[in-house]
Amino acid sequence: MSIIAANLQAVEATIHAACALAGRSKSEVLLLAVSKTFPAEAVVEAIAAGQRAFGENYLQEALDKMEAVARLQPDVPVDWHFIGPIQSNKTRPIAASFQWVHTVERLKIAQRLSEQRPPELAPLDICLQVNISGEATKSGAHAAELPELARQVMALPNLRLRGLMAIPEASTDPAQQRAAFARLRALFESLRLGGLPLDTLSMGMSGDLPAAVLEGATIVRVGSAIFGARHYE
Ligand SMILES: *Cc1c(COP(=O)(O)O)cnc(C)c1O
């Protein structure tokens, strides 16, 4: 078995154990394999091991990789999720090439994604990125502006608002990890109580995966635990 296949198995087992502890079904949690900085060959290895959903942060790298993966593995459909910061001049290729975007934090970006989503494609699945760690992190909409933003994004025709995403301040303390994820879940539940049909909580990475699953994650975004340590140029 390849290292990537073995790592995928180990991550799936971690998800399974956390689901069992939380009384949840494993089928409620999608494993998104975050392949940023890793080559198309690594994605192909993961596909061979059964993985079908991949997350990317950098647009040009992602587009090149998608093309290479489609060439190497033309018969296997995979879903690509954009999970990086979005510049407004990059929305068109994102709208055309991804199935999901997890990092929408303002209306203008959502409007552009909706306008630029090619009409022959299904609506683009969207998560709103929320800042749940206050000053420590800069990305994400603030809790107070979330209900209004969610309603505005819901109204856009070519997007489908699915839920919320967050990257909490890094912590190795499981209690602190859970507290941050619980804040995101509380915001999610309050939007649902307000009538929004949301079904997705995108939270949890290699270092805080069990805590996220225990707090209700439906998508976990895992990179280094699958592909190994990243080396940036
Ligand atoms: C890189 C990245 C991940 C994966 O992080 P790991 O710690 O390698 O699992 C998840 N989510 C986002 C938004 C990322 O940028």
The ligand as an SDF file (V2000), in Angstrom:
LIG
                    3D

 15 15  0  0  0  0  0  0  0  0999 V2000
   -3.9590   23.9170    4.3660 C   0  0  0  0  0  0  0  0  0  0  0  0
   -5.3600   23.9510    4.8220 C   0  0  0  0  0  0  0  0  0  0  0  0
   -5.9650   22.8380    5.4340 C   0  0  0  0  0  0  0  0  0  0  0  0
   -5.2200   21.5480    5.7400 C   0  0  0  0  0  0  0  0  0  0  0  0
   -4.3280   21.7600    6.7840 O   0  0  0  0  0  0  0  0  0  0  0  0
   -3.5170   20.5250    7.4610 P   0  0  0  0  0  0  0  0  0  0  0  0
   -3.1120   21.0780    8.7650 O   0  0  0  0  0  0  0  0  0  0  0  0
   -2.3890   20.2330    6.5530 O   0  0  0  0  0  0  0  0  0  0  0  0
   -4.4660   19.3980    7.5720 O   0  0  0  0  0  0  0  0  0  0  0  0
   -7.2990   22.9210    5.7690 C   0  0  0  0  0  0  0  0  0  0  0  0
   -8.0210   24.0360    5.5450 N   0  0  0  0  0  0  0  0  0  0  0  0
   -7.4780   25.1240    4.9770 C   0  0  0  0  0  0  0  0  0  0  0  0
   -8.3210   26.3230    4.7530 C   0  0  0  0  0  0  0  0  0  0  0  0
   -6.1410   25.1220    4.6110 C   0  0  0  0  0  0  0  0  0  0  0  0
   -5.6220   26.2310    4.0580 O   0  0  0  0  0  0  0  0  0  0  0  0
  1  2  1  0
  2  3  1  0
  2 14  2  0
  3  4  1  0
  3 10  2  0
  4  5  1  0
  5  6  1  0
  6  7  2  0
  6  8  1  0
  6  9  1  0
 10 11  1  0
 11 12  2  0
 12 13  1  0
 12 14  1  0
 14 15  1  0
M  END
$$$$
